[in-house]
Amino acid sequence: MPINDKLAMHGGAQVRTAPFTRWPIYGAEEERRLLATLHSGQWGRLSGSQVAEFEQRFAALHGCRHGIAVVNGTVSLRVALMAAGIQANDEVIVPPYTFLATATAVVEANAVPVFADIDLATFNLDPVAVAAAITPRTRAIIVVHMAGQPAELAAILAIAKQHHLVVIEDAAHAHGAMYDGRGMGSVGHLGSFSFQSSKNLTSGEGGIVATNDDDLAASCRSIQNCGRIAGGLWYEHHVMSANYRLGEFQGAVLNAQLDRLEEQTITRDRNGQYLAARLREIPGIHPQVRTAATTRHSYHLFLFRIDSAAFGVARPAILQALAAEGIPVSGGYALPLYRQPLFLNRAFGPYLPEIRQSLDYASVRCTNCETICAHEGAWLEQSLFLGPRSDMDDIARAFEKVYCQRHALAGGTA
């Protein structure tokens, strides 16, 4: 591993100068479907065929009988919570290391997010912490498959069964990922996916709820479609809901994108495993630990922890050095969700008026999450993993170079 080259940030040559794979990837099939939809004049879900086709294909790919496409991933979480029967002031357990929507969707369902810590090695919900967070008011658990690695579903489902809780899979990172041979969304009671611009399957915006439960699916479909029910009158509305339907242009793009998903997921997983093996050889770099039940990781993100003591400098300096070598790297979430101002200030708008003042997120402590946010966490984005193995070699060489030149990075001599 010894690399004696001067760091790029100190005037040396960059390890990587070529661009990585550009995202999104698109081509003639997106154009064909979009133009066909345009010329059909059927631009909405109710009269067109693209979204209905996509719902069926996406659900089948993930081992689910039902897919209900909606306007975005946040809405898909909220629809899932409403379909699950979550009521005002119920508690829903969520991880603190995830995008804001996992927790704010709970608030928008007029329920209380309760934060349980993550595992330091996997970045996913710790089942022990989940069990400790349950109270008589707990009604559901939202399990995030962080970065595309399936969470410890068997353990969490066992806890949920014991306490009669609903398990919702937040699979916004996990298109095409598999747990013990099963697609995400098919293991818990409901699954929620996002198609936002950065996601492994994208139409710019959009989301879907997937499930194998016929009753939950019917409830989701009603909530998605203004409270209508199968066999009812058109202006007959049974539940509080809205028009959350996905549009046909997005459905057209998603159908074309779905044609590529399987091959892209296999490529990401292969490259991710290869890079993880390379980086584990570098002192102080700890890639996300892959669990035994992970059949396939979708690598929406490549997560890793940095032990700054092994480098002699803090995380920001290491990330800056990697970026100078041509590797686009992020420090990840800087704050646990319970440290976000909206939770500290209980800025919940019209939601939770009766118990808002009793909620004290300032006193929440999830030590593993805080360690990752403040000192150790970092990630690479999914598009880097769509190229050849030589791209992974460049990334690994940049990490090796920064480690070998750590004394120069710290201000000493190389």
Sequence and secondary structure as in RCSB ss.txt:
>XXXX:A:sequence
MPINDKLAMHGGAQVRTAPFTRWPIYGAEEERRLLATLHSGQWGRLSGSQVAEFEQRFAALHGCRHGIAVVNGTV
SLRVALMAAGIQANDEVIVPPYTFLATATAVVEANAVPVFADIDLATFNLDPVAVAAAITPRTRAIIVVHMAGQP
AELAAILAIAKQHHLVVIEDAAHAHGAMYDGRGMGSVGHLGSFSFQSSKNLTSGEGGIVATNDDDLAASCRSIQN
CGRIAGGLWYEHHVMSANYRLGEFQGAVLNAQLDRLEEQTITRDRNGQYLAARLREIPGIHPQVRTAATTRHSYH
LFLFRIDSAAFGVARPAILQALAAEGIPVSGGYALPLYRQPLFLNRAFGPYLPEIRQSLDYASVRCTNCETICAH
EGAWLEQSLFLGPRSDMDDIARAFEKVYCQRHALAGGTA
>XXXX:A:secstr
       GGGT   S  S    SS   HHHHHHHHHHHHHT  STTT SHHHHHHHHHHHHTT SEEEEES HHH
HHHHHHHHTT  TT EEEE SSS THHHHHHHHTT EEEE  B TTT SB HHHHHHH  TTEEEEEEE GGG  
  HHHHHHHHHHHT EEEEE TT TT EETTEETTSSSSEEEEE BTTSSS SBS EEEEES HHHHHHHHHHHB
TT  TTS TT   SS  B B  HHHHHHHHHHHHHHHHHHHHHHHHHHHHHHHHTTSTTEEE    TTEEE   S
EEEEEE HHHHTS HHHHHHHHHHTT   B   SS GGGSHHHHTT  TTS TTTGGG  GGG   HHHHHIIII
IEEEEEGGGGGS HHHHHHHHHHHHHHHHTHHHHTTS  
